[in-house]
Amino acid sequence: MRKLLLALFTLATFTNESNAINSVEKVRIGENSGNTRLVFQASKTGSLNVKKVFQLNNPPRLVVDLPKTNFKADVQHMSINPQSHIKEIRQGVFNSKTHRIVVDLKQGMKYKYFKLGKTKTMGERLVVDLIPTKNAKYYKPKPTKSTYSSRGNKVSVKSNDIKSERKSKFVIMIDAGHGGVDPGAVGKISRRKSVYEKDITLAIAKKLQKEINKYPNMTAHLTRSTDTFVPLRTRIKRATKKNADLFISIHADAHDNKRVRGGSVYILSEKSSDREAARLARVANRGDEIAGVILKNEARDIQSILIELTQRESMNKSALLAQDVLRQMKNVVYVKHTKAKFAGFVVLKSADIPSILVESSYISNPKDRAMLTNRGKQLQLAKSIAKGVNNYLQKNY
């Protein structure tokens, strides 16, 4: 009987160990003789497995990919020694199978990492040592050719063929900006409490989807429905795959000057309408870089000319859509600009889908932040955008 109980206990222990959940409960940073040590610690019952670690340049950053992980450590509010080689640490869901940690560095480093087993007082640990060097090694992907495409892989379109078509059901793709390891703008409420753009945009996007689906002539889809990272161009591809007629990207901004506030609507343009528009585009376009995405070389080919012809027509439609949405938004939120602004947002670069980017307001401004975090106000904003979209469709199709 004792042997049977012992065998069952051993089996249960083995099963618990093998099924241990990947977790990060604590993160510590230490400095020693000019080197920096970064320690990720799992819970006592959890494990800490690693998929891969690599370094990227421009700007220098170390990327640590873990399997699906319960990440409890608050790295956003960590106190980092000014002498550390680390500037900032971010973490979040990269995709359904990967949890990504991005460590922003002051310079390229030599790095090594190893695991330590659990003890009586602490769980497994992943130790990363950062050592200054003049010969930092960076991951370099092989160049690949790619182009922006219209619906499908082939583009064959003439400018005079582009015209509005009356449909019984229009497909609207709603894009919740940022997500996962890319938090977007941060509105600090206190030293230990912050509001993240990725959460605000997802909440508004979900409400907007429900409101749009109430209209008999529209159906809406989301580029992301959870707190996960989606590369900018993948968002465009998802819209194309759904045969979307319109693309609406939801964002919220932050500014060093807390008095700056108000919503805006943007459309694509190679030149920005003003400095603020250019700044917003730079921030939005850094999403892939922040998430540690490896950007591969892109090449133009003969299709590009045809795509640009299509894109010009979609930009004209985008301007009309932006104005209709703005007219409705100003009834719900303070609108900073009564006319649509324009800048080079990557996420708006669909060849043939009229696209707008809605900056709902500034989470750095106390009044705007209170509005953006209020579920009732989020719903009002969603209803106003949906009404603007419907008005655009009724007038132009």
LOPAVEX-656832 format. One line per 5 residues: number of its first residue (from 1); their letters; for each residue x, y, z of C-alpha. Coordinates in steps of 0.001 Angstrom, whole numbers, plus 500000, padded with zeros to 6 digits. Example, Ala and Ser with C-alpha at 12.3 -4.5 7.8 and 13.67 -1.06 7.14 Angstrom:
1) as) 512300 495500 507800 ~ 513670 498940 507140
//
This chain:
1) mrkll) 500000 500000 500000 ~ 502849 502330 500919 ~ 504556 501583 497585 ~ 501312 502380 495728 ~ 500887 505701 497563
6) lalft) 504527 506582 496918 ~ 504128 505791 493228 ~ 500968 507916 493009 ~ 502691 510811 494821 ~ 505688 510614 492494
11) latft) 503403 510553 489437 ~ 501413 513553 490703 ~ 504597 515508 491400 ~ 505978 514725 487943 ~ 502667 515709 486315
16) nesna) 502547 519008 488207 ~ 506144 519804 487218 ~ 505584 518975 483541 ~ 502351 520974 483440 ~ 503816 523967 485283
21) insve) 502671 527264 483820 ~ 505303 529575 482383 ~ 505353 532641 484617 ~ 507310 535767 485482 ~ 506594 536964 489002
26) kvrig) 509565 539244 489640 ~ 512154 541162 487598 ~ 515392 542481 489041 ~ 518190 544615 487569 ~ 521682 544697 489059
31) ensgn) 524876 546607 488194 ~ 528359 545213 488777 ~ 531720 546429 487447 ~ 530151 548137 484442 ~ 527973 545140 483519
36) trlvf) 524212 544827 483898 ~ 522427 541692 485098 ~ 518731 541188 484396 ~ 516900 538447 486296 ~ 513403 537151 485505
41) qaskt) 511950 534976 488269 ~ 509047 532541 488007 ~ 506591 531735 490753 ~ 507411 528814 493051 ~ 504928 526562 491254
46) gslnv) 505579 527900 487772 ~ 508342 527389 485234 ~ 510376 529760 483077 ~ 511037 528382 479615 ~ 512626 530438 476842
51) kkvfq) 512016 530190 473088 ~ 514743 532528 471818 ~ 516798 535619 472644 ~ 518179 538012 470023 ~ 519366 541606 469637
56) lnnpp) 518124 544202 467145 ~ 519619 547541 466143 ~ 518289 551035 465307 ~ 517485 551434 468120 ~ 519424 548773 470069
61) rlvvd) 517122 546398 471941 ~ 517222 542870 473293 ~ 514233 540651 472572 ~ 513322 537709 474811 ~ 510598 535408 473507
66) lpktn) 508836 533098 475960 ~ 506054 530563 475445 ~ 502590 531668 476570 ~ 503317 533245 479952 ~ 501512 534548 483023
71) fkadv) 503507 537790 483398 ~ 502784 539402 486793 ~ 505868 541594 487277 ~ 505252 545333 486846 ~ 508129 546304 484556
76) qhmsi) 506404 549499 483427 ~ 507054 551184 486784 ~ 510469 549722 487569 ~ 513079 552034 489029 ~ 516158 551711 486790
81) npqsh) 519586 552950 487876 ~ 520707 555827 485597 ~ 524048 554017 485200 ~ 522344 550888 483899 ~ 522718 549883 480255
86) ikeir) 518935 549392 480227 ~ 516622 552277 479318 ~ 513239 550587 479578 ~ 511537 547171 479630 ~ 508246 546315 477937
91) qgvfn) 506324 543066 477769 ~ 503134 541711 476310 ~ 501465 539098 474144 ~ 503177 538919 470747 ~ 500964 536213 469276
96) skthr) 498910 533241 470460 ~ 502040 531183 471213 ~ 504586 533833 472202 ~ 504979 536321 475039 ~ 507602 538938 474170
101) ivvdl) 509875 541004 476404 ~ 511659 543957 474792 ~ 514590 545510 476656 ~ 515546 548937 475292 ~ 519318 549431 475534
106) kqgmk) 521478 552545 475572 ~ 523898 550855 473182 ~ 524482 547511 471488 ~ 525717 544900 473972 ~ 527317 541500 474194
111) ykyfk) 524811 539288 475968 ~ 524590 535820 477443 ~ 521786 534090 479285 ~ 521244 530994 481387 ~ 518657 529408 483654
116) lgktk) 518792 528668 487369 ~ 516612 526004 488948 ~ 514075 526603 491673 ~ 515040 526620 495359 ~ 513073 526400 498600
121) tmger) 512485 530162 498585 ~ 512197 531084 494898 ~ 511146 529729 491520 ~ 513145 529205 488350 ~ 515148 532173 487081
126) lvvdl) 516298 533393 483705 ~ 519516 535399 484035 ~ 520630 537757 481244 ~ 524054 539397 481471 ~ 524704 542534 479404
131) iptkn) 528347 543387 478749 ~ 529537 546559 476955 ~ 531290 545943 473644 ~ 532242 547789 470471 ~ 531353 544742 468380
136) akyyk) 527733 544085 469235 ~ 526080 541360 467134 ~ 522591 541973 465793 ~ 520096 539661 464186 ~ 519914 540373 460435
141) pkptk) 517089 538834 458393 ~ 517631 537988 454751 ~ 516234 540696 452422 ~ 512962 539760 450796 ~ 510939 541450 448114
146) styss) 507414 542512 448939 ~ 504957 545071 447735 ~ 501754 546612 448910 ~ 498999 544762 447155 ~ 495386 545329 446459
151) rgnkv) 492807 542560 446889 ~ 494721 539359 446153 ~ 498234 539091 444808 ~ 497628 540649 441393 ~ 496632 544210 440634
156) svksn) 495049 545181 437353 ~ 493143 548423 437615 ~ 492532 551530 435551 ~ 491874 554871 437174 ~ 488608 555395 435294
161) dikse) 487355 551987 436438 ~ 487248 553082 440075 ~ 483728 554028 441065 ~ 481383 553637 443988 ~ 479318 550476 443977
166) rkskf) 476016 550045 445741 ~ 476101 546988 447983 ~ 473582 545403 450293 ~ 476232 544879 452982 ~ 479417 546891 453504
171) vimid) 482336 545327 455362 ~ 484057 547585 457899 ~ 487419 546610 459399 ~ 488025 548173 462820 ~ 491607 548366 463996
176) aghgg) 492353 548741 467711 ~ 495735 550487 467730 ~ 498794 548925 469397 ~ 498386 545867 471671 ~ 500394 543216 473490
181) vdpga) 504033 544170 473872 ~ 503292 547547 472236 ~ 501359 549592 474862 ~ 501042 552730 472746 ~ 500702 556035 474581
186) vgkis) 500821 555997 478377 ~ 498753 558268 480602 ~ 500253 558371 484081 ~ 497707 558809 486858 ~ 500161 558309 489711
191) rrksv) 503602 556851 490311 ~ 502226 553293 490348 ~ 499137 553636 488157 ~ 498904 554276 484422 ~ 496393 554073 481575
196) yekdi) 497550 552421 478346 ~ 496414 553337 474866 ~ 496187 549676 473814 ~ 493441 549055 476416 ~ 491466 552179 475512
201) tlaia) 491542 551454 471785 ~ 490431 547850 472236 ~ 487506 548869 474452 ~ 486309 551479 471946 ~ 486865 549153 468963
206) kklqk) 484716 546403 470492 ~ 481909 548864 471205 ~ 482201 550289 467695 ~ 481915 546798 466205 ~ 478650 546209 468098
211) einky) 477244 549579 467039 ~ 478129 549110 463364 ~ 476597 545619 463372 ~ 473282 547177 464423 ~ 473012 548810 460990
216) pnmta) 471445 546483 458384 ~ 473806 547717 455649 ~ 477065 547115 457535 ~ 479035 544312 459177 ~ 482218 544884 461201
221) hltrs) 485372 542877 461963 ~ 488325 543547 464281 ~ 492036 543324 463459 ~ 492512 542192 467066 ~ 489981 541222 469728
226) tdtfv) 492427 540586 472591 ~ 495519 542200 474087 ~ 497919 540853 471489 ~ 500430 542431 469121 ~ 499579 542662 465420
231) plrtr) 502190 544058 462971 ~ 501044 547155 461073 ~ 501026 545563 457636 ~ 499278 542457 458960 ~ 496401 544727 459958
236) ikrat) 496102 545860 456339 ~ 496289 542249 455134 ~ 493469 541241 457479 ~ 491294 544001 456071 ~ 492056 542877 452523
241) kknad) 491358 539236 453396 ~ 487899 540205 454677 ~ 487263 542235 451501 ~ 486771 545312 453655 ~ 485122 548362 452103
246) lfisi) 486365 550719 454836 ~ 489190 550649 457395 ~ 488993 552548 460705 ~ 491983 552590 463056 ~ 491291 553709 466633
251) hadah) 494002 555466 468655 ~ 494499 557721 471687 ~ 497440 560054 472059 ~ 499631 561448 474827 ~ 501553 564720 474974
256) dnkrv) 504233 566147 477264 ~ 501985 569160 477740 ~ 499034 567839 479771 ~ 496876 570777 478678 ~ 496809 569502 475080
261) rggsv) 493535 567708 474421 ~ 490911 566877 471828 ~ 490032 564296 469195 ~ 491090 564305 465534 ~ 490652 562237 462397
266) yilse) 493550 561553 460025 ~ 493908 560310 456471 ~ 496969 559125 454559 ~ 499357 561530 452854 ~ 503062 561506 452069
271) kssdr) 503288 565021 453547 ~ 501902 565869 456975 ~ 499418 568693 457467 ~ 501389 570045 460433 ~ 504098 569176 462981
276) eaarl) 501639 567532 465370 ~ 500335 565275 462593 ~ 503906 564316 461679 ~ 504683 563539 465325 ~ 501579 561341 465684
281) arvan) 502495 559404 462536 ~ 506031 558797 463810 ~ 504673 557493 467124 ~ 502052 555254 465480 ~ 504536 553889 462929
286) rgdei) 506981 552850 465665 ~ 504624 550089 466809 ~ 506534 547312 465012 ~ 509874 548660 466214 ~ 508663 548838 469831
291) agvil) 507457 545244 469660 ~ 510828 544019 468398 ~ 509559 543174 464926 ~ 512258 542387 462353 ~ 511628 544668 459394
296) knear) 512684 543167 456076 ~ 513654 545135 452981 ~ 510798 546068 450672 ~ 511104 546555 446944 ~ 508919 548348 444427
301) diqsi) 507909 546576 441249 ~ 505813 547293 438174 ~ 502575 546880 440147 ~ 503400 549904 442317 ~ 502272 552443 439697
306) lielt) 498886 550768 439385 ~ 498550 550569 443144 ~ 499276 554278 443523 ~ 496524 555115 441020 ~ 494096 553075 443076
311) qresm) 495356 554601 446301 ~ 494717 558154 445121 ~ 491057 557345 444571 ~ 490762 555644 447968 ~ 492386 558721 449587
316) nksal) 489674 560938 448112 ~ 487036 558663 449590 ~ 488961 558599 452880 ~ 488726 562393 453102 ~ 484944 562268 452692
321) laqdv) 484664 559507 455300 ~ 486850 561462 457734 ~ 484651 564563 457491 ~ 481439 562608 458104 ~ 482962 560917 461173
326) lrqmk) 484287 564244 462500 ~ 480851 565876 462211 ~ 479417 563211 464505 ~ 482388 562999 466883 ~ 482210 566676 467805
331) nvvyv) 478776 566065 469323 ~ 480332 563689 471860 ~ 483952 564733 472479 ~ 485934 567943 472255 ~ 487359 567954 468731
336) khtka) 490752 569565 468320 ~ 490432 570065 464552 ~ 487171 570551 462652 ~ 488759 569321 459428 ~ 490563 566045 458767
341) kfagf) 494351 566138 459143 ~ 496798 564075 457120 ~ 500122 562276 457654 ~ 502025 559162 456583 ~ 500469 556515 458827
346) vvlks) 501650 553047 457734 ~ 498437 551383 458876 ~ 496438 553517 456414 ~ 498464 552429 453369 ~ 495926 550055 451885
351) adips) 495900 550363 448107 ~ 492151 550362 447572 ~ 490365 550590 450934 ~ 489283 554061 452096 ~ 490949 554364 455497
356) ilves) 490922 556775 458432 ~ 492701 556954 461763 ~ 490655 558268 464687 ~ 492670 559875 467500 ~ 489937 559667 470116
361) syisn) 491604 562126 472538 ~ 494687 562561 474759 ~ 495111 560178 477686 ~ 497734 562552 479083 ~ 495030 565196 479651
366) pkdra) 492984 564620 482856 ~ 489629 565590 481256 ~ 490193 563513 478133 ~ 491491 560572 480162 ~ 488397 560594 482370
371) mltnr) 486249 560498 479235 ~ 488266 557746 477546 ~ 488199 555458 480592 ~ 484443 555906 481110 ~ 482480 553040 479520
376) gkqlq) 479464 555247 478886 ~ 481564 557860 477085 ~ 483325 555132 475106 ~ 479927 553907 473928 ~ 478835 557427 472947
381) laksi) 482031 557856 470945 ~ 481513 554479 469256 ~ 477932 555407 468343 ~ 479052 558724 466857 ~ 481700 557048 464675
386) akgvn) 479218 554395 463516 ~ 476696 557098 462607 ~ 479355 559013 460681 ~ 480280 555882 458727 ~ 476650 555191 457883
391) nylqk) 476117 558781 456743 ~ 479153 558481 454455 ~ 477822 555271 452895 ~ 474341 556705 452386 ~ 475712 559758 450564
396) ny) 478396 558133 448454 ~ 477092 554655 447542
//
